[in-house]
Structures are given as C-alpha cells and as structure tokens.
Amino acid sequence: MEVGTRRSERRRGTRSRAASAGVLIAVVLALAACGAGGGSQPAPTPSGASASGSAHPPVSATPTPTSPADIARRDAVAAYLGMWQTYAQASHTSDWQAPYLSQYASGEALQFLSRDLYADHYNGLVSKGNPVNSPRVTSVSPEDTPTSVMIDDCLDDRHWLRYRTDGSLLDNTPGALHKVFAEVRLHTDGKWRVTRFGIGDPGSC
C-alpha cells in the first residue's frame, strides 16, 4: 500500500492488506444478493405542522414508523450514518482507539475502521472534512422480528481528504463516489451496529 494515496484509494488498500477485510465486499455483495423486498428507508420525521386555524388541513406527514420492519429500517440507517460520522470524527486526529467507534460498528466493520485509522496514525496523516452518504435500505430480515438490515449507499468522499500533520494536502487527487454495501445487525444490548461493509472503486456509483 502506498503512503501517498488519497483517502478513497487508501481505503481500498486497507481492505486488501488484511484477510478479514479482503473478503469483506464479496461477503456483503453475496448477502445483498440474497435479500430482497425490504423497501427503501423511511423518510425523516417531519419537523413541524402548519399554523393552526388554516382553512385547509396540512399536507399529510409521513407517520412515525410503527411496524417492526419500519422501526428496524429507521434504526439501522441511524447506526449506519452514525458509523460514518464517528469514523470521520476520529479521522480528524487519526484516533484509531476512539471508544465511540464501537457505538455504531462491531466485528469486521469495527476492525476495518481501527486498522485504517491506525495506518494514518502510523504514517502521520489526518483527514479533514466529512463524507456525504445517501443510504437506502434494500432488505430487512426477518420482517416480523428484524435482526438484520442490508443497506446500499453512494458514498461521496470528495470533501473528506487526507492531509499531512503539517497541514499540507497529501496530494491533489480529488475523492470520488463509491458504491457501499453494508449489513447492520441488532445486538444483544438492543442497539443496531454495522457489522460489515464493502466499498467499491472510485466512480462505482
């Protein structure tokens, strides 16, 4: 793995340097192929209602999720976004031991994050900015008592780049859009966490 690579390229290099991360995207792709019919993620809960006394009723708002599958979709997406947000936060100082990473990731996913951050720490690199996510739920299983949710995403890391600790940009190559497949599972403590994910090549979405 080259030291002088941008964040998107380094993620690919990190994934291939460890056996567990090397098979990650293949495993998640297989899981994604098996899941179907889960529907897309619910829309965000509306922030407010129209003023009282209106002559017409307000436009119908999306109801708060009540079915087990809808609640699972909502919570799994929140965990998925939380993982990327905390990953980006830790990347600003390359804190590979950040305890908050385990709030949203476990298993192979958590190992991946820690290894990537450690590589930056070792090489004297930090990141600035944040990724932009567009997650979509592709399956929920089982529907009646969900324990697993599959998500795909188009990750935009064009404003999440690596810098040397002296403040200089590592290189002039911009980031890109990457297809991401992820599995989020319900844990015994009642929290949803990303257990594994795979990142596609630049321009894969």
Steps between C-alpha positions, in 0.01 A plus 500: 500500500640835402527766764420781257146402409178690546240383750293304247804314370634434847170346599537255215857427605403453860228257404746280311779493758304291751328171431178586680470831317607348170192282473271764643345635185448154350318383812282807515423482128387140548280601789353786301415267215309272736288776653205646310173678552607694807396838360679827529578688816221707654496874445621714792240590757354840406616785718175690547137556410323784324368795694175446686183641353592416142198474270633175360653203679879476478666268252512151644826438678683169492390317814751393760607140426301252703550160337805298607643518146459878475655555842791275402553697178506827690735379773733317262540807280571711810771253605648495150518880483634509855785270399610731219463810715714358781748355250543846350529655847774256596676554167554867583762391755553143374377374836497129430405425861199734514252327735195647328565299184357192672167675552417455133731224371604154611677192366667534161371854451658624822827324419504668160455847649765448766755366251447783255531761773809331641664507156444874484630542854811299411560700182443839662180580314169651603182568307294814462139536399228237505349244265150539359272196512183403315398173668210285382363192673481205263379225733382432853496151648305349644216745437307423820797511742787662309858429602678585173470792259686534171588848376655632183644846465679734265779642715639837396847558645595794278506731802662250737869503418829409660752754621843485650525609860673820386172601335594433136267298279638152438442526126291685244284207398136554595280241662218326319164324528511143630235231513469360853319188620453455874336264744361643824400259775306523823722417798413348835512842667214614277718723278550477125859499376669460164669160500658505154514713189673515165612804301506505121754661271495874429215584266306181583180699561 
